[in-house]
Amino acid sequence: MGWLHTWSGVVFAWLLYFIFVTGSLGYFENEIDRWMKPEIVTSNGISDKQAIDLAMVQLGEHADDASQWYVSLPTSRDPYIEISWLQPGDPEKQVRRQWYEKPLEPNTGDITSIRDTSGGETLYRLHYNLHYVPPLVGYILTSLAGMLMLIGLVTGVIIHRKIFAEFFTFRSAKGLRSWLDIHNVFSVLPLPFHLMITYSGVMLLMGVTMSKVIDSQYGEGRQMHRQFYDASQLEEYTTLVTEILPAGLNVDTALSDAKQRVTDQAISFVGVIDRGTDTEHIEIWFETSEGVEFASLLKYHARAERVEVEIATGKAGQAAAVYDLLEHLHEGLFADIYLRWVYFLCGLFGAAMIASGMIIWLKKQTMKEATPPLLISLIVRLNRGVLVGLPIAVGCYFLSNRLLPVDMSGRAAWEMHVLFAALVLCCLYCLINRSQKQWLTLLWGAALVYFVIPLANMLTTHHGVINSLLNADWLMFGFDLCMWLFAACFGLAAAVVSRQYTGSDVAKKEPLVC
């Protein structure tokens, strides 16, 4: 089992590290998105009726020919009004249909002009689409990495029969033995999370890895696969007749009826679907915190001489219910702020588990005389560049949001270019510079990047730490505070690593990291 555990982890180690870091950031996708759009005005205190009225005016003006309208009402995570619509395409002009999203200024109802940014969503999607490669290639690579990760987790549990006893054993300053103990801590403490997130991740992409099974029943092609997904994700509904007359069905009357039916939950979305067709209906989504569910849905249809409301009661079929459960567990959308921090920290523990595993493997390889020294030297240096370079790259991504010109063409794409350029530069630095202090340089560099982010925010926006504190804008304040916390962590790590480069007995010490 030892060789299987080792190679199932090593083959895609850097990709798995990338997936865990970017996936962990996804648990704060909304908060990152808000920080990267500082022009957004919060809408605290505005009623649902006022927000809907403002939104309907703008949708009627800018999206009258759209097939779908959505209004996002202020919530605890997104305290602002946002409208979105699906603009139909034009096959003759080769124009594809497109989604538009626009935040509103709550006092005037005008559309807020915000900077073009990749935001939190693009950063979150990195962990499965890998950005620069075709989507299908990204899905296949992440699926393969997830399968190998699952093998690594299971074989790791089998290898360490005394896994829980070893968890409480830590031997400091023991070189390789210390790293094995660190690896055990990062592996065992969030082990249920690691198993859940890996298994559910593989399952969510089973449409790619098991596409031939779908082909055999539904046929090949995107449309055939869409039939499969529609059939497998059917919702069960309870249908009731309302007191609304068909001629009087609109967003206001549906909203009023919905609030009488659901009194203990806040409305999060309102949608007008299939506008101008026989199937036009109104959807109202409520926030919920029951189990792993994060929303409940009501649909209003005008049929003949009555208006019916369909109340979603769950997935139709046990297979769909299990899929839904694992999807919600993986994405964590149901989680409150405290549980999302647990998700985030467990994800970082997963990244640390992979990083420590790579360091252990490289330490063992350097001890073997049969290992080609040039090859292992290149891998060692690249490993340094990836492990510290990725956090630096994410910091540069945030920094670019504040430093790139607001009116720059292709600005959102350039934010992502900055992220990958920073990662490549860190790897090149480690390959070119043969200094033994590469870890130290990179760690201090990461500390500097994260320390500068709140300063750049303070100088370029009105949401600096002091202003955010005075205005009780806890999201902006908390984000900057987290950046300084990360800077302190990297600085502390640099201080610990620097100890191996000082003192009279440096040559006698086993390197802390390779």
N, C-alpha and C positions, 0 to 999 in steps of 0.2 A: 504493500500500500504506500510505502514511503516514496517510491519513484513516481507513482501516479499522483500523489498529493503535490509533489514538487513541480512536476511538469505541467499539471493542469493549472497551476498558478502562474508559472513563469512565462508560458507561451504568450498569454495575453495580459501580462501583469500591468504594463503601462497603459493599455487600453482600459483595463478594469479600474485602475487608479483614476484615469480621466473620467470614467463613467460615474464612479462614486463621488468624486469632488463636485462635478457639475450637477449630478442628480441631487446631491444634498442641498446645493444652492436652490434647487427648484422648489424646496419646501417653503422658501420665502420669495417665490416668484412675484407675487403681487406687491410685496413690500419693496423689492428691488425695482420693479416696474415704476412704482410711484416715486422713488428716489431719483430715478433716471428721467423723470418727467416733472421737473420742479415747477413748471408753469401751471400745473393743475391746481385748481382752487377747491379746497374741501367744502363740503355742503352740509356740515353738521347743523342740525336744528331745522332743516327744511322738511316739510311734510311730503308724504308720498304723492298726494294730489298735486301739490305745487310742482314737484319734480316731473311728474307725468305731463302736466300741462306745458311746461317749458320744453320738454323733449318732443312732444307731438308737433309743436310749432316748427322746430328745426327739421324734424323728419319730413314734414309736409313740404318744407321749402327746398330741402337738399336731396330728398330721396323719394319723391312722389311716384317714380316708376319702379321702385325697388320691390322685389317679391317678398322680402322679409324685413320686418322692423324689430329691433330690440331696444329696450331701455334698461340700463343697469342702474338700480337705485343705490343710494349710499348705504354701505354696510360697515361693519367693524374693520374689515380688512381693506375695503376700497371706499373710503368716505367721500365719494364724489359721484356726480351724475355723468353717465356716459351713454351715448346713443351709438347704435351700430346698425348697418343695413347691408343687404346683399344686392349688389348692382348686377342686373342681368347682362349677359354677354351678347355679342353681335357676331354670329358666324360669318356673315358677309364681309365684315371689316376685320375678321380674325381677332376680335377682342373677347377675352375670356371673362367670365363673371368674376366679381371681386368683392371682398368684404371691406367695409370701411368702419373705422371706430373713431369717435370724436368725443372728447370730454366737454362738458358745458360749464359755463360760468354761472353759479347759482343765483347771483343777484340780478343779472340782466338776461340770462338764458342764452347768451351768445355762445357760439362754438369757440372754445379756447384754442389758441394757436400754440402748439407745443413743438418742441424740437424733434426732428427725425431721429429715432433711436431704436436700437435692437431690443433694449429693455430686458426685463426678466424672463420673458417667454422664450426668446431666442437662446438665452443662456441655459435655460432649463432643457430645451429641445436638443442641445448639444449631446446630452448623455445617451441619446439613441439614434439621432440622425447624422452625427459627426460632421455636420455643416458642409464641408467642401466636397464630399463624395455624393454620388447619386443616392437618393433616399433608400432604394432597395438594397444597395451595397451596405449602407449604414445599418439597416435593420438586420441584415444577415451577420455582419461582424459582431454587433452587440448581442445577437442571439447566441452565436458560437461562444463568445466570451462568457455569457451568462451560464451556458451549459457547463463549460469547464470550471467556472466558479462554483457551481453546485457540486460538481465532482470533488473539487478541492475541499469544500466544507465538510462533506460526508466523510471523505477519507481522513481529514484532519481529526474528526471526532473519533474515528476508529483507531488511528495511530496513538492518540493520547488517551489511553484507557483511564488514566488518573487525571482527567482533564480539569476537574473542579479542584482537586488538591493542588495541582500545578498552578492554578489560577491565583491561589493565595501564597505562592512562593515567588519571591523576587530576589535575585542575587545581583546586587549592583557591582559595577566595576569588574565584571567577570568576562568581558569581551563577548564572545559568541554566545555564551550561556545567558548573559544578561539580555541579549537581543531575542533569544528564544523565549525568555520569560515575558518580555515586552510583547512579543508576537502573541503569546498565549492570552495576555490580558486583553488586548484589542480584539482577539478572536472570540473569547469565551463570554465576556461581559455582555456584548450585544448579540450573542449567537442566535437567539430566536429571531431578531431583526434581520440578521444576515441571511438566514434560511428563507424567511418570508419574502424579503425584498428580491432575492435572487430567483426563487421559484416563481413568484408572481411576475417578475420581469420577463422571464423566459415564456411564461404562459401568455402574456399580453402580446407577444410577437409570434404566437404560434400560427397566425395566418400566413406568415412568411415562411417559417421553417416547415410547415406542414401543408403548404399550398396545394400539393398534388392530391391530397385527400379531398380538399374542396373541389378541385378540378374534376375529380372522378364522379362527384355527385351533382355539381352545378354547372360544369363546363368551365372553359378557360376564359380569361379576360376580366377586366375591372368590373364590368356590369354584372357578370355572373357572381363574382365575389361579393359585390354589394348586395345581391339577393340573399346570399348566405348570411351576411352580417345582419341584415334586416330581420331575417327569420330567426336568427339565434338570439337577438336582443329585444324581442317583443316584450312590451310592458303589459301588465294586467291592469284593468281599470274597473272602477265602480261607476256606473252611469246614473246620474240623477237629473231630474227635471227642475229647472230654476223658475223663478217668477218673472224673469226678464222676457219681454216680447222680442221676437226676431228683429223687428225694425229698430228696437232700442238697444241692441247689443253693440257696445263699443268698449273701449278700454276703461272708461270711468265706471260704467255699470258692472262690468266684469270684476273690476277691482273692489267695488263696494260689496258685491256678493261674496267674493273670495275672502274678504276680511271677516265676514260674518261666519264663514265656515271654518276658518283657521284663525283662532284668536290668540294663540300663544307663540306664533312665529312671525318673524319680520320678512317682508317681501324683498327679494333680491333682484329678480328679473321680470320684465313684462315683455311679451313678444306678440307681434301680429304676423301670422304665418300664411303663406300662399295668398298674398293679397291680390284681390281682383279676380279670384277663381272661385269655383263652386266649393272648394275644400278650405276656403279661408276660415281661420279660427284664431282665437286669442289664447295664449299660454301665460300662466302666472306661476312663477317659481318662488317658493318660500325657503328661507334658511331653516335647517333643522339640525339637531344634535343627538338624534336617536341612533345609538350604535355607530356603525360606520357610514350611515347615510348622511349626506351633506345638503340635500335639497328634496323638497316635495313638490309635486306638479299638479296643476289643475288646467284642464283644457275646456274652452267654451266654444260650442258649435251652434250655429243657427240652423235648425232643421225643420222644414215644413212650417208648422205653426207654433213651434216651441224652441226654447234654447236649452240645450243639455250641457251639463258639466261632467267631464270625465276626471275622476280622481285616481291618480296612479297609486297602486297598492303593492307594486313589486314586479319582479321579472316573471315572465311566463315560463315555467320549467325550472327544474333543479339545476341543470347544467348552466343555464344563464344566470341563475342566482349565485352559484359558486363563482362564476367568472366575475360577476358584479362585485362580490365580496372581496375577491383578491385584487381587483382593479382599484377599489376604494382604499384597501389597506396599503397598496403600493403607492398611490398618489397622495394619500393623507389629507385629502381636501376636507374631510370631516373634522379634522383635528383643530383644537383651540390653540392659542399661542404657546401654551406650556407643552402640549404634546408635540407640536411642530418643532420645538427646540429639542425634544427628546429624539425625534426623527432625524433632525439635522446632526446632532452630536453622534448618534449611532452611525449615520452615514460617514461622518468624518473618521469614526473608529474603524469603519470598513476600509477607508482609504489608508489609514495608518497600519492596518493589518497587512494590506498588500505591500505597502512601502517597506515595512519591517521584514516581511517575507523575502522581498527582493534583496535587501541588505544581507540577510542571513545566507541566501543562496550565493551571493557574490563573495561573501567572506569565505564560504566553503570552497568556492572555485579558485580563489587566490591561494589557498593552501595546497592545491593539487599541482604537482609538477607537470602533469600531462596536459594541463590547460594551456593553450597558446597565449602567451603573455600580452601580445598586441591586441588580440581579440577581447580578452577579458578587461584590458585597460580601457578600450573604447566603450564597452558596455558599462563599466563602472562610472566613467565620466558622463555618459549619456544618462545614466540613472540619476545622477546628481542633478543634471539639467532638467529632467522631467519632474522629479519629486518636488523640488523647490520652484522650478520654473513655472509650473502650472499655477500655484497660488500667486506668484508674481504677475503672471499673464492676466488672471482674473482681476487683480488690483489695477493693472494698467487699463483693463476694459472699463472699470468704473471711472478711472482718472480721465480716460479719453472722452467720456460723456460730458465732463466739465470743461475740457481744454480744447476740443475740436470746435471750430466755428459753427455757431448755431445754424447759419444759412448755407453750410457746406453741402454741395451736391453729393448724393450717395453717402450721407453721413452715417446712417445706420449700418451699412455694409462696412464702412471704415472702422467703426467701433469693433466689429468682429475681426477685421484684418489686424487691428492693433493687438488684440488678444493673442492670435496665433503668431504674429510677428515677434511679440515679446517671448513667447514660449520657444520659438526657433532660435532667437538670439541667446537665450539662456543655455540652450543645448550647444550652440556654436561656441559660446564662451568656454564651456566645460571641455569641448573637444580641442580647442586651440590652446587654451591656457593650461599648462601642465603643473601649475602650482598645487600643492597639497592643501591649500587653504580655500579651495573652491566652495566647500560647504559654508565656511564662514562668510565669504563674500556674498554668496547667494542669500543666506539668511539675513544678513544686515541689509541687503538690497530689498528683500521682502518687507522687513520692518520699516524701511524708509518709505516704500511705496504706500503702504497702508497708513502710515503716519501723515503723509501728505494729502491723502484723499479728503479728509474733513477740512483741511486748510484750503484746498482748491474749491471745495463746495462753498466755504465761507466767502471767498474772494469773488466768485462768479455768480452767486445766486443770493437771494434774500432768505435762504434757509440754513444759514450757518448754525453752529451749535448754540450760540447765545440766543439768537433770534428764535430758534426752534424751542428752546427752553422757556423763553418769555411768552411765546404764543401757545405753549402747551401742545406743540406738534410733536407728539412722542415718537411717531414713526421716523421722521427726519432726524430727531435728536438721537434716537436709539441706533439708527444706522451708523451715524458718525461715531457714536460711542463704541459700537462693535468694531469699526475699522481701527480705532485706537487700541482696542483690546487685542485684536489680531496682531497689530504692530508690536505690542508688548510681548505677546507669545513668541513671535519670531525673534525679537530682541533677546528674550530669555534663552531661547534655543541657541542663538548665536553665542551668548555668554557661556553656556555650558560647553558647547563645542570648542570654544576658544581656549578652554582649560587644557586641551590636549596639545596645544601649540606653545604653552608657557611652562616654565620650570626647568630645572637643571636635568631632570631625568626624562625629557621628552622622547629621546631615542629608545628608551626602555619600555615606553608605554605601548600597549596594543591600541591601534587607532579606534576611536570611539565609533566612527562610521567609515565605511570604505567608499 
